[in-house]
């Protein structure tokens, strides 16, 4: 009865998100349907976290228990033969029976991509949010992004319709990078790693950082937004197309402090 | 009467190629239709070279003469509003009246991308040729690729149905690179720059280099293929999805020798 950790990549463009829905194609639904013939019965897959409709993943993680004793490499081949090309099982490994993709996750990393320019590359369009104008102030965005590090109540960055005990989360790193694509066109990447994220939190942060980048708000405004604990204070929810779940960690998370003091926490 | 140099990027997946066809959507057709309303009459666009159905371009070049005296930045905006997102006019600049995108081109660069592994990333699938197995011999492929440099008769790498005076071309550089994506999965990139390319030449070269990479042929076989001047001697024509026209040069081309002796040729 192997217990498996599954790693999944998906282009979310045409999907309703991770979670199985009444209608529409979900990653969880596709995986469960692709695993069922291997088992000859219905299978339940537990994801590390939900991603919303249109959000992409480079390495989402899920756990599943199979009745049949099947080689994980066979699982990868068989499942990928049944999945659409937009969803790929990139790895399956046997893990101890107690492993749970969601409860055992210690950190997640998300990336939000902004095309800052007039003409979006045809190859990037499904994977960015276009902010055509003005050229965003990268230094101000980085200043603002850095202020999200640490443990805060992120209620101001929480989408509606959620049911969580607390909106307090710890952000380990929160950084902006910019790369010139060609004259007047830039790709801005926001990468954030934390112990957990609220619904639409990264997209609300991205929308808020762009307000700072436009010069409409100062970097210090981020602290006001956090203190308000009120969604309407922050910027808009940025489009799903720009968001990628980059990966899920299962070792003890690194804080900036712990990392400096004791790098062995990463082993 | 401005004469313009247009630079165009396109995702060729759903296109019949550069050239206007009796049926299907072509890049030339889309551009001409997007330019016509600016002029109030039909317009003819001259491309640097044809790309086949399914082939992509990062920076194809075309030339066009307009009757109306319109700011090139306005042309970019107006044309992109009428183009599908898979095709983007990324630049328009005024050039001397004599400029012709095809006749004045001194070099072109193509890139061919091979996914060498079992599980193709959903984000790469439309832009690669998957060679699942075996792991290709990169050193042998590079050895073979290097033997294409210089001036040769490329008749053995020419697709059927062409009508050109000569199949002799000069290749300035011809190189293989490989990058590990994750365990057991690699992205292999072949990049070739030359003074001109025959129909399906880069795809025939890619198919031939993969034969060497599989170990079915030695790198020296490339010289036999060239000498044969017979298409059936070389490897298969690799799929269009992996091919990108990277760019077109209009300065005097660099040869390896000239580059070493006199770098001012690049100005």
Contacts between the chains, C-beta under 8 A, distances in Angstrom:
chain1	res1	chain2	res2	distance
A	9	B	121	5.8
A	9	B	122	5.6
A	9	B	123	7.6
A	10	B	122	5.8
A	11	B	122	4.2
A	11	B	123	6.0
A	56	B	123	7.7
A	76	B	118	7.4
A	76	B	119	6.9
A	77	B	118	7.4
A	80	B	119	6.2
A	85	B	120	7.5
A	85	B	122	6.2
A	85	B	125	5.1
A	86	B	122	4.9
A	87	B	122	6.5
A	88	B	119	5.4
A	88	B	120	7.0
A	88	B	121	6.8
A	88	B	122	5.5
A	89	B	119	7.3
A	90	B	119	5.2
A	90	B	121	7.8
A	90	B	182	7.0
A	91	B	182	7.8
A	118	B	76	7.4
A	118	B	77	7.4
A	118	B	80	8.0
A	119	B	76	6.9
A	119	B	80	6.2
A	119	B	88	5.3
A	119	B	89	7.2
A	119	B	90	5.2
A	120	B	85	7.5
A	120	B	88	6.9
A	121	B	9	5.8
A	121	B	88	6.8
A	121	B	90	7.8
A	122	B	9	5.6
A	122	B	10	5.8
A	122	B	11	4.3
A	122	B	85	6.2
A	122	B	86	5.0
A	122	B	87	6.6
A	122	B	88	5.5
A	123	B	9	7.6
A	123	B	11	6.0
A	123	B	56	7.6
A	123	B	127	7.3
A	125	B	85	5.1
A	127	B	123	7.3
A	182	B	90	7.0
A	182	B	91	7.8
